[in-house]
Amino acid sequence: MKGFLDFLPGQSLLHKIHPLAKLFIAVAICASAFVSSSYIFLCSLIILNLILGLAGDAGCKKGEEKPGVFKRTCGLLKGLLKVSLFLFILQILLIRSGKAVISIGGFALTDKGLNNGALLVLRLIAATLPLSIMITVTNLGDLSNVLVNNLHLPYKYAYTFTTAIRFIPVFGNEMNNIMEAQISRGVDFETKNPFKKIALVLPLCVPLLLSSVRKIDSTAIATELRGFHFRKPGCAAKEYKFKAKDFLSVIFACLVIAAAVLAKIYNLY
């Protein structure tokens, strides 16, 4: 989805909490999705992600346009459902062990295949949404600063991490521009045949790769000119302090993990 990792500025509580607290919430939800095998709990995590998307649009003044965090979350959910459908079909076709549930001619769908496919789909959605939401409401400059100053991560690793996130929407926009140029030349990308669409898209990877190399080279030169190797902890112009709302956010994330463990222990379905 176009621009799904771009930062959306806003005035919500989700925007204002400490970047590390937001990162901890996202990691906690992702970990909880893989800890628990409960359908009920995994569906609850997906609903929780949608609630976080709604929270990201809160805090706007009357007549002020919303950031669009919830809209982006729903768009990502829609895209994940399409990918998940393919993965679900792949699971039920490849996993042959277990008890046969549905028999179609000489082919049978097993309970293990259906169970693994459903868990894969729910975990994929529940673990992907929180990271996207937190990156959407977090300025990557702030995230880089707290990784260096608070977690004492070497700056080159923090910069590599945030730059990789920044380049994903850049490459997406570049690909859209290339496709629009091909459409203006009469290429039809709206075909419903997936194999034909792949055959049309694959040749576009070459110009995308060439433009990406140019962008990476110019970015590397710009960072060198701005003193990349002289950056150390404490160089950030902004100071980040934990406040009451940040501690409450961390406690909330811990409760999510605890709920996942309890659901695993008591075999909640």
N, C-alpha and C positions, 0 to 999 in steps of 0.2 A: 504494500500500500504506500502511495506517495507520501513522503514526509512523515512516516509513522514514528520516527525517533527525533524529530525536531522539538526543541524546547518551546513550550507554550507558556508565556508569562501570565501570571494571575495573582489574585489576592487571597486565595483560599488558605486554610490551615495547612493543607498538604504542601502548598508552595513554601510556607513559612518555616516549617520544622527543619531541624538540622539535616544537612545532606547525608550524614552518616546514619542518622535515625531512619531516613527514607530508604537508604541502601539496606539497612538491617531488616526493615519490614519486608522489602522485596525478597531478600535472601531467605527470611524465615518462612514466607509463604511458599517459595519454591521448594525449600527443604521439606516442608510439611506435605507438599503434594507427592513427594517420593517416599516419605515415611509411611503414610497411611495407604491402605488398600481398600478403604471404604468408599463406596459409590456416593453415599450421603455426604460424607465429609468432603470429598473432592468437588461435588456439586456446590457445597456450601462455600468452598474456596473460590469457585468461579463467580458466585453471587457476591462474595466479599470483594472481588476485583472490580465488579461492576459498581459496587457501592463506593469504592475508592475513586473510580472514574467520575462518579457524580460529585464526590467531595472535592475533586479537583476543579469543578466548575462553580463551586460555592464561593461566597464572599464578594461577588460582583455587586456594584452599586446599581440602583434603579436606572434602567435605560442603558446600562453598560453592556457591551457584547461579552458573552461568555468565552473563556479560552478555547473551549471545544475538546476538553480532555475526554468527556464521556462519549462524544461522537467518535473520536479516534479509537477509544477502547472498543466500541461496538463494531467499528470497521475492522479492527484487528481480529476481533472474535469471529466475524464473518469469514475472514480470510483463513483463520485457523481451522474453522469447521470444514472448509473445502479440502485443506490438506489432510485433516484428520479422517475424512471420509475415505480418502485413498489409502491411508495407513491402516484403517480398520479393515477394509476389504483385503488388503495384503496380509494382515494377521490371520484372518479367518480362512484364507486360502492356503497359507503356508503351514499353519500349526495343525497337525493331523492327530496329535495325541489327545486323549481324553474321551469322554463319553459322547456318542453321536446324539445330537439334539434334533437336527433337521436333515433329512435325507432327500437328495434330489438326484434320481437315477442312481448312478454308482458313486456319487459324490456326497459326502456328509459333512455338515458343520458341527464341530465339537464344542462342548461346553468350555473347555480350556481355551480354545481359539477365540470364542466370543468374549470370555472374561478378560483375556490378555488384550484383545483389541479395544474393549471398552475402557480398561484401565489406562492403556496407552493414550487414547484420545483425551480422556479427562485430565490425565497428568500433564500432557502437552499443553493444553489450554490453561490449566491452573498455574503452571510454572512459567509460561511465557508472558501472560498478561501483566503480572506485577512489575517485572523488569521494565517493560515498555512504559507503564504508567509512571513509574518513579523517574525514569529518564525524561519523560515528557514534562514533568513538573520540577525538574532539577536542572539548573544551569550547569553545563559541563565544566565551566571554569571553576565554579564553587566546588564541584565534586573532585576535580583535580587538586584543588588547594587543600581540601580536608584529607584526602588520601596521603598527601605529602606531609602536612603539618600535624595531623592527628594520629594517623596510622604509621607515620614515618616510612612510607613507601618511597623508594628512590624516584626522583622526579621523572626520569626517562621512562620508567614503567607506567607511571600514572599518565604521562603525556601520551604514550603509545595506546593505552586503554581508551582514553577519552577521544583521541584522534580517530581511532578505528570506528567509534560510535558516530563521530561527526561525518565520516566519509560515507557511511551507509546511505543516508538520505541524499548526499551529493551524487553518489553513483546512481541512485534511483532516478533522480532528476535528469541526469545525463542520459540514462537509458531511455527515459520518456522523450527527451528531445530528439534522440536518434530515431526512435520509432515514429514520431510525428513527421520527421523529415522523410522517412520512407513512405508513410501514408500519403504525403503530398505528391509522391512520385507514383502513386497508384497501387502500393502494396496493401493488401487486405489482411489485417491482423485479427479481424473479428470472426474468423472461421471457428466452428465448433469442434473441428477435428483436432484433438490434442497433438497428434503426431505431425500434422501439417503445420500447426502453430510453432512447435519446437523447431521444425525445419526452417521456418521463417525467422525465428528469433536467434538461432545459433550463429548465423553469419554476422549479426550485429555485435557479437562479443568482441570482434577484432577492433572496430573503431572505439568501443567502450574501453577496451584495454589500453589502447594508445592514448586516449584522452585522460585516462586515470593515471598513467605513468607521468604525463605532463603535469597534472595537478599535484601528484606526490612530489615530483622534483621541485616545483615552485614552492610548495609548502616547506620542504626541507631547507631550501635556501633562505626562506623567510624566518624560520626558527633559528637558523645559525646566525643571521644578522641581528636577531633580538637577544642574543646571549643565552642560547639554550643550555650550554654546559656550565653556566655560572649560576643557574637556578638552584637554590638550597631551601631547606625548611625555614620558615620565617620570612620568606620573600613576599608572601601574599599581602596585598594591601588591605584585605578585609579580614577581620578577626571573627572566628566562629566559636561561639560558646553554647554549651548545653543549657537549656532552660527547662522549666517544669513540663512544658508540652512535649519536649524531646524525650524526657525520661518516661513520660506516660506512653509515648509511641513505642519505646523499647519494651516496656512492660506488656503492651498490647501484642507485640511481635512474639514475646516469650509465651504468652497465653495461647497464641495460635499454634506454636510448636508443641506445647503441653497438650493441647486438644488433639493434635495429630498422634501423639504418643499414646494417649488414652484410647483413641479410636482403634489404634493398632493392637493394644493390649486386650481390649474387650471385644475385638472382632466385630466392630460396628459395621453393618452392611448398608 
